[in-house]
């Protein structure tokens, strides 16, 4: 049997305690490719599904000179649109900014803190779950791969997966953990 992966300690809004949470994933087609999306954080104590809310960074203004090539690259990446941390790191890695050999998460955090301290970058909360649910609802109207919700009696159930590690080579994999209705939020989850 595989080890439990993806546990993080967070404050649960339902049971009002700091408890371990599992990240739940859903698979969807985005831009012609099948991708895995982090859909919920599930409390292991009360089994409530909590929305994934992450900070996003918005460029307010940019004053030059900036102290390093990485700070300049962060400003350039945020000029297009607000990005959360993972999107920012991915954008920086795809851009290959001049003068930067490796993009390290710790250095990107320091650059954001520097810009935040100068008032050039602001932080806002982004509900990632709601965006993914909207995308999945849009796909559900044209998909025959959904289950029938026992409450709604319509095709609106999606499968939810958890991250496990196991097997001969300790390879990461996603295993089924239950279902969630895209319309009424009916859930049957086994953590």
SERO-4910 file (N, C-alpha, C, O; in steps of 0.05 Angstrom, whole numbers):
BEGIN
 pado doro    nc1    nc2    nc3   cac1   cac2   cac3    cc1    cc2    cc3    oc1    oc2    oc3
  Unk    A     17    -24      0      0      0      0     18     25      0     38     25     13
  Unk    A     10     45    -14     26     70    -18     25     88      7      6     86     23
  Unk    A     45    104      9     46    124     30     27    147     24     21    153      0
  Unk    A     18    161     45      1    184     41     18    207     33     38    213     46
  Unk    A     11    221     11     26    244      2      7    268      0    -17    265      1
  Unk    A     18    291     -2      2    315     -5    -11    325     20    -31    340     18
  Unk    A     -1    318     44    -12    328     69      1    355     76     25    357     76
  Unk    A    -16    375     82     -6    400     92    -24    409    115    -48    405    114
  Unk    A    -12    421    135    -28    430    158    -39    458    151    -24    476    144
  Unk    A    -65    461    154    -79    486    148   -102    491    168   -110    472    182
  Unk    A   -111    515    169   -135    521    185   -160    513    170   -164    522    147
  Unk    A   -176    496    181   -201    487    168   -223    507    176   -228    511    199
  Unk    A   -236    519    156   -258    537    162   -282    524    175   -297    537    190
  Unk    A   -286    498    170   -310    484    181   -306    476    210   -322    483    227
  Unk    A   -284    462    216   -280    453    244   -264    473    261   -260    469    284
  Unk    A   -254    495    248   -240    517    262   -216    507    278   -209    517    299
  Unk    A   -202    487    266   -177    477    278   -156    475    257   -162    473    233
  Unk    A   -131    475    266   -109    470    248   -105    440    245    -98    427    264
  Unk    A   -111    430    221   -111    401    216    -97    395    190    -93    412    173
  Unk    A    -88    370    187    -76    362    162    -97    362    140   -120    354    144
  Unk    A    -90    372    116   -108    373     93    -94    357     70    -70    358     67
  Unk    A   -111    343     55   -102    330     31   -109    347      7   -130    360      7
  Unk    A    -92    347    -13    -99    361    -38   -113    341    -56   -104    319    -61
  Unk    A   -137    350    -66   -153    333    -84   -150    344   -112   -150    368   -117
  Unk    A   -148    326   -132   -143    333   -159   -166    324   -177   -180    305   -171
  Unk    A   -170    338   -199   -189    330   -220   -174    332   -247   -157    349   -250
  Unk    A   -181    315   -265   -169    315   -292   -188    328   -311   -212    323   -312
  Unk    A   -177    346   -328   -193    360   -347   -177    366   -372   -152    365   -372
  Unk    A   -190    372   -394   -177    379   -419   -175    410   -420   -195    424   -418
  Unk    A   -151    420   -423   -146    448   -425   -128    454   -449   -106    443   -450
  Unk    A   -137    470   -467   -122    477   -492   -114    452   -507    -92    450   -517
  Unk    A   -132    432   -508   -127    408   -523   -110    387   -509   -105    366   -520
  Unk    A   -101    392   -485    -85    373   -470   -100    366   -444   -113    382   -432
  Unk    A    -97    340   -437   -108    331   -411    -89    338   -389    -66    331   -390
  Unk    A    -99    352   -369    -82    362   -347    -96    355   -320   -120    351   -319
  Unk    A    -79    354   -299    -89    351   -272    -91    378   -259    -72    394   -260
  Unk    A   -113    384   -246   -117    409   -232   -120    404   -202   -134    385   -194
  Unk    A   -108    420   -185   -113    419   -156   -140    432   -152   -144    455   -157
  Unk    A   -159    416   -142   -186    426   -141   -195    434   -113   -207    455   -109
  Unk    A   -188    418    -92   -196    424    -65   -173    417    -46   -155    401    -52
  Unk    A   -175    429    -22   -160    419      1   -181    406     19   -200    419     27
  Unk    A   -177    381     26   -196    366     42   -186    362     70   -163    352     74
  Unk    A   -201    370     90   -194    367    118   -195    338    125   -216    325    120
  Unk    A   -174    327    137   -174    299    145   -190    293    170   -196    270    176
  Unk    A   -197    314    185   -212    311    210   -242    311    204   -256    292    212
  Unk    A   -252    331    190   -281    333    186   -289    327    157   -313    327    150
  Unk    A   -270    321    140   -275    314    111   -288    336     95   -301    330     75
  Unk    A   -286    361    104   -298    382     88   -279    389     65   -255    387     67
  Unk    A   -291    398     43   -276    406     20   -273    436     21   -293    451     20
  Unk    A   -248    446     23   -243    474     25   -230    484     -1   -214    470    -14
  Unk    A   -238    508     -9   -228    519    -34   -198    525    -31   -189    532     -9
  Unk    A   -184    523    -53   -155    529    -53   -153    559    -58   -160    569    -80
  Unk    A   -144    573    -38   -141    602    -41   -111    608    -38    -99    603    -17
  Unk    A   -100    620    -59    -71    626    -60    -67    656    -64    -84    669    -76
  Unk    A    -44    666    -55    -39    694    -60    -30    698    -89    -15    682   -100
  Unk    A    -40    719   -101    -31    727   -128    -18    755   -125    -25    771   -108
  Unk    A      2    760   -142     17    784   -140     11    802   -164     11    793   -187
  Unk    A      6    828   -158     -1    847   -178     20    870   -178     27    879   -156
  Unk    A     30    878   -201     49    900   -203     33    926   -201     15    931   -217
  Unk    A     40    942   -181     27    968   -177     42    990   -193     29   1005   -208
  Unk    A     68    990   -191     85   1009   -205    113    998   -205    119    981   -188
  Unk    A    129   1007   -222    157    998   -222    175   1023   -223    173   1039   -241
  Unk    A    193   1025   -204    212   1047   -204    240   1036   -207    247   1016   -195
  Unk    A    255   1048   -224    282   1038   -230    302   1056   -217    295   1079   -212
  Unk    A    326   1048   -212    338   1022   -218    330   1000   -199    324   1005   -175
  Unk    A    330    976   -209    324    952   -192    350    938   -186    368    938   -203
  Unk    A    353    925   -163    379    915   -154    390    890   -169    414    885   -168
  Unk    A    372    874   -182    383    850   -194    367    842   -219    345    852   -224
  Unk    A    379    825   -235    366    816   -259    340    800   -253    321    801   -268
  Unk    A    340    786   -231    317    770   -223    293    789   -216    271    784   -223
  Unk    A    299    811   -201    278    830   -194    266    842   -219    242    846   -221
  Unk    A    284    849   -238    274    860   -264    257    840   -278    236    847   -290
  Unk    A    265    814   -278    249    793   -291    222    790   -278    202    785   -292
  Unk    A    221    791   -251    195    789   -237    177    812   -245    153    808   -250
  Unk    A    188    837   -246    172    860   -254    162    856   -283    138    862   -288
  Unk    A    179    847   -301    170    843   -329    148    821   -331    129    824   -346
  Unk    A    150    800   -315    130    779   -315    103    789   -304     82    782   -314
  Unk    A    104    806   -284     79    816   -271     67    839   -287     44    847   -281
  Unk    A     81    850   -307     69    872   -323     46    862   -339     27    877   -345
  Unk    A     46    837   -348     25    826   -365     -1    822   -350    -22    830   -359
  Unk    A      0    809   -326    -24    803   -310    -15    794   -283      8    786   -279
  Unk    A    -34    794   -263    -27    783   -237    -22    753   -239    -35    739   -253
  Unk    A     -2    744   -223      5    716   -224      8    705   -195     16    720   -177
  Unk    A      0    680   -191      6    668   -165     35    658   -166     48    660   -187
  Unk    A     45    648   -144     74    641   -142     82    620   -163    102    623   -176
  Unk    A     66    599   -165     73    578   -184     73    588   -213     91    581   -229
  Unk    A     53    605   -220     52    616   -247     76    635   -252     87    635   -274
  Unk    A     84    650   -231    107    668   -234    132    652   -239    148    660   -257
  Unk    A    137    631   -223    161    615   -227    161    602   -254    182    602   -268
  Unk    A    138    591   -263    137    579   -290    142    599   -311    157    593   -330
  Unk    A    131    623   -309    136    644   -328    165    652   -330    176    655   -352
  Unk    A    178    654   -307    206    661   -307    223    639   -319    243    645   -333
  Unk    A    216    614   -314    231    592   -326    228    591   -356    247    583   -371
  Unk    A    204    598   -367    200    598   -396    213    621   -410    221    619   -433
  Unk    A    216    643   -396    228    667   -408    258    666   -410    270    678   -428
  Unk    A    271    651   -393    301    650   -392    313    678   -392    326    686   -411
  Unk    A    308    694   -370    318    721   -369    348    722   -371    362    705   -361
  Unk    A    359    743   -385    387    746   -388    400    751   -361    390    766   -345
  Unk    A    423    739   -356    438    743   -332    429    724   -309    441    726   -287
  Unk    A    409    707   -314    400    689   -293    404    661   -302    393    652   -323
  Unk    A    419    646   -287    425    619   -295    404    599   -285    395    582   -300
  Unk    A    396    602   -260    376    584   -248    354    601   -234    360    621   -222
  Unk    A    330    592   -236    307    605   -222    302    588   -197    292    566   -198
  Unk    A    309    599   -174    305    586   -148    281    598   -134    278    622   -133
  Unk    A    264    581   -123    240    591   -110    246    610    -87    233    631    -84
  Unk    A    267    605    -72    274    622    -50    282    650    -59    276    670    -46
  Unk    A    296    651    -82    305    677    -93    281    692   -104    280    717   -102
  Unk    A    262    678   -116    238    691   -126    222    703   -103    211    725   -105
  Unk    A    220    688    -81    206    698    -57    219    723    -46    206    742    -39
  Unk    A    246    723    -46    261    747    -37    255    771    -55    252    793    -46
  Unk    A    254    766    -81    249    788   -100    221    799    -96    217    823    -97
  Unk    A    201    781    -91    174    790    -86    173    806    -60    160    827    -59
  Unk    A    186    796    -39    186    811    -13    199    838    -16    190    858     -5
  Unk    A    221    840    -32    234    866    -37    215    885    -51    212    908    -42
  Unk    A    202    876    -72    183    893    -87    159    900    -70    148    922    -71
  Unk    A    149    881    -53    127    886    -35    134    907    -15    118    925     -8
  Unk    A    158    906     -4    168    925     16    170    953      4    166    973     19
  Unk    A    175    956    -21    176    982    -34    149    992    -44    147   1014    -54
  Unk    A    129    975    -41    102    982    -49     97    980    -79     78    991    -90
  Unk    A    114    965    -93    112    962   -122     96    938   -130     85    936   -152
  Unk    A     93    919   -111     77    895   -116     57    892    -93     65    896    -70
  Unk    A     32    886   -100     12    881    -79      4    852    -81      7    839   -101
  Unk    A     -6    842    -58    -15    814    -56    -45    813    -53    -56    828    -37
  Unk    A    -58    796    -68    -87    792    -66    -93    763    -65    -77    747    -75
  Unk    A   -115    755    -54   -123    727    -52   -138    719    -78   -154    734    -88
  Unk    A   -132    695    -87   -144    684   -111   -156    657   -105   -143    639    -95
  Unk    A   -182    654   -111   -196    628   -106   -192    611   -131   -206    614   -151
  Unk    A   -172    593   -130   -166    576   -153   -187    555   -158   -193    548   -181
  Unk    A   -200    546   -136   -221    525   -139   -244    535   -156   -253    520   -174
  Unk    A   -253    559   -152   -276    569   -166   -270    571   -196   -287    565   -213
  Unk    A   -246    580   -203   -238    581   -231   -237    554   -245   -247    550   -267
  Unk    A   -227    533   -230   -226    506   -241   -254    495   -244   -260    481   -263
  Unk    A   -271    500   -224   -299    490   -225   -313    502   -248   -329    488   -262
  Unk    A   -309    528   -254   -322    541   -277   -313    528   -303   -329    523   -321
  Unk    A   -287    522   -305   -277    509   -329   -288    481   -332   -295    473   -354
  Unk    A   -290    466   -310   -301    439   -311   -331    440   -317   -340    422   -332
  Unk    A   -345    459   -307   -374    462   -314   -378    467   -343   -396    456   -355
  Unk    A   -360    483   -355   -362    489   -384   -357    463   -400   -370    460   -421
  Unk    A   -339    446   -391   -334    421   -405   -355    401   -401   -360    383   -417
  Unk    A   -369    403   -378   -388    382   -371   -412    382   -390   -424    361   -394
  Unk    A   -419    404   -402   -441    405   -420   -436    389   -446   -455    380   -458
  Unk    A   -411    386   -453   -405    371   -477   -392    344   -472   -383    331   -491
  Unk    A   -391    335   -447   -378    310   -440   -398    288   -433   -418    294   -420
  Unk    A   -392    264   -442   -408    241   -434   -394    224   -413   -403    202   -406
  Unk    A   -371    234   -402   -356    219   -383   -363    225   -354   -348    217   -336
  Unk    A   -384    239   -349   -392    246   -322   -412    227   -311   -428    215   -326
  Unk    A   -411    223   -285   -431    206   -272   -456    221   -266   -457    246   -267
  Unk    A   -477    206   -259   -503    219   -253   -504    224   -223   -500    207   -206
  Unk    A   -509    250   -216   -510    258   -188   -536    247   -176   -557    251   -188
  Unk    A   -535    235   -152   -559    225   -140   -578    247   -130   -602    242   -127
  Unk    A   -568    271   -126   -585    293   -117   -598    307   -141   -622    312   -143
  Unk    A   -581    315   -161   -589    330   -184   -603    313   -205   -619    322   -221
  Unk    A   -595    287   -206   -604    268   -226   -597    277   -254   -612    273   -273
  Unk    A   -573    290   -256   -562    298   -282   -533    290   -283   -521    284   -262
  Unk    A   -521    289   -306   -493    282   -310   -476    306   -301   -471    325   -316
  Unk    A   -467    305   -275   -451    326   -265   -430    317   -244   -417    334   -231
  Unk    A   -426    291   -241   -406    280   -222   -379    278   -236   -377    267   -257
  Unk    A   -358    288   -222   -331    285   -232   -316    268   -212   -322    268   -188
  Unk    A   -296    254   -221   -279    237   -204   -258    255   -192   -247    273   -205
  Unk    A   -252    250   -166   -231    264   -151   -209    245   -144   -215    221   -138
  Unk    A   -184    254   -145   -161    237   -140   -143    248   -118   -143    272   -114
  Unk    A   -128    230   -105   -108    239    -85    -81    228    -94    -79    209   -110
  Unk    A    -60    241    -85    -33    234    -92    -23    212    -73    -26    213    -49
  Unk    A    -12    191    -85      0    169    -70     28    163    -80     35    170   -103
  Unk    A     44    150    -64     70    142    -72     73    112    -64     66    105    -42
  Unk    A     83     97    -82     86     69    -76     97     53    -99    106     64   -119
  Unk    A     95     27    -97    105     10   -118    135      5   -116    148     14    -97
  Unk    A    145     -9   -135    173    -18   -135    192      6   -136    213      6   -122
  Unk    A    186     26   -152    204     49   -155    195     74   -139    206     96   -144
  Unk    A    176     70   -121    165     92   -105    156    116   -122    159    139   -115
  Unk    A    144    109   -145    135    129   -164    109    142   -154     92    129   -142
  Unk    A    107    168   -159     83    184   -152     60    176   -172     64    173   -196
  Unk    A     36    174   -160     13    168   -177    -12    180   -164    -12    186   -140
  Unk    A    -33    184   -180    -58    194   -169    -78    171   -169    -81    157   -189
  Unk    A    -91    168   -146   -111    146   -143   -138    158   -138   -140    179   -126
  Unk    A   -159    144   -147   -187    154   -142   -193    156   -112   -185    139    -96
  Unk    A   -207    178   -105   -214    183    -77   -244    188    -74   -253    191    -51
  Unk    A   -259    190    -96   -287    195    -94   -298    212   -116   -285    214   -138
  Unk    A   -321    224   -112   -334    240   -132   -345    266   -120   -351    267    -96
  Unk    A   -348    286   -136   -360    312   -128   -378    321   -151   -372    318   -175
  Unk    A   -402    332   -144   -420    342   -164   -412    371   -170   -408    387   -152
  Unk    A   -411    378   -195   -404    405   -204   -426    425   -199   -421    449   -197
  Unk    A   -450    416   -196   -473    434   -192   -480    438   -163   -481    461   -154
  Unk    A   -485    417   -148   -496    420   -121   -474    415    -99   -480    416    -76
  Unk    A   -450    408   -108   -428    402    -89   -432    377    -73   -419    374    -52
  Unk    A   -451    359    -81   -453    333    -68   -426    320    -70   -412    322    -90
  Unk    A   -418    306    -48   -392    293    -48   -393    266    -35   -408    261    -16
  Unk    A   -376    248    -44   -371    223    -32   -341    218    -34   -331    209    -54
  Unk    A   -327    225    -13   -297    225    -13   -287    206      8   -298    204     31
  Unk    A   -267    190      1   -254    172     19   -225    180     21   -209    174      4
  Unk    A   -218    193     43   -190    202     47   -174    180     60   -151    183     65
***
